[in-house]
Amino acid sequence: MGWVVYTKGFVSNHKLSVTEISLLIEISRNGTNWTHEVASEMMFDALIQENTVPIPKADQDFIKALIAGDPLRT
């Protein structure tokens, strides 16, 4: 069963992990401006952590910089 989540304009019907739900709640509480890129980076982090993917930190940072569209982060 999937969750339907609505927070600050974000709607999803895919199955969210506990980590993703807690992060979305935290964003909502802090009044942080939600962006697709921020959520994509959070999802990437959750995928790496929950599936124990052996990827070097430098590669993770590079991928997140690509997601953010910020080459200066690498």
C-alpha positions in Angstrom: 0.0 0.0 0.0 1.4 3.4 -0.9 1.1 6.6 1.0 -0.5 9.7 -0.4 1.5 12.7 0.9 0.7 16.3 0.4 3.1 18.9 1.8 3.7 22.4 0.4 2.5 21.5 -3.1 4.2 18.0 -3.2 1.9 15.1 -3.9 3.0 11.5 -4.2 1.4 8.2 -4.3 4.5 6.0 -4.2 5.5 4.0 -1.2 7.6 6.3 1.1 10.1 5.0 3.5 10.0 6.0 7.2 13.1 8.1 6.5 11.4 10.0 3.6 8.2 10.6 5.7 10.2 11.9 8.7 12.2 14.2 6.4 9.1 15.6 4.8 7.5 16.3 8.2 10.7 18.0 9.4 10.8 20.2 6.3 7.2 21.2 6.8 7.7 22.0 10.5 10.8 24.1 9.9 9.2 26.1 7.1 12.0 25.2 4.8 11.4 26.1 1.1 10.8 22.7 -0.6 12.3 22.2 -4.0 12.3 19.2 -6.2 16.1 19.1 -6.1 16.2 19.1 -2.2 13.7 16.2 -2.2 15.7 14.3 -4.9 18.9 14.6 -2.8 17.0 13.4 0.2 15.6 10.4 -1.7 19.1 9.7 -3.1 20.6 9.7 0.4 17.7 7.4 1.6 18.3 5.0 -1.2 22.0 4.7 -0.5 21.5 4.3 3.2 18.5 1.9 3.2 20.0 -0.4 0.5 23.6 -0.2 1.8 25.0 0.8 -1.6 28.8 0.9 -1.5 29.4 4.2 -3.3 32.2 6.5 -2.3 31.3 9.8 -0.6 33.0 11.8 -3.4 30.7 10.0 -6.0 27.7 10.7 -3.8 28.6 14.4 -3.6 29.1 14.6 -7.4 25.7 13.0 -8.0 24.0 15.4 -5.6 25.7 18.3 -7.3 24.3 17.1 -10.6 20.9 16.9 -9.1 21.2 20.4 -7.7 22.6 21.8 -10.9 25.5 23.3 -9.0 28.9 22.3 -10.4 30.6 24.3 -7.7 29.6 21.8 -5.0 31.9 19.1 -6.4 
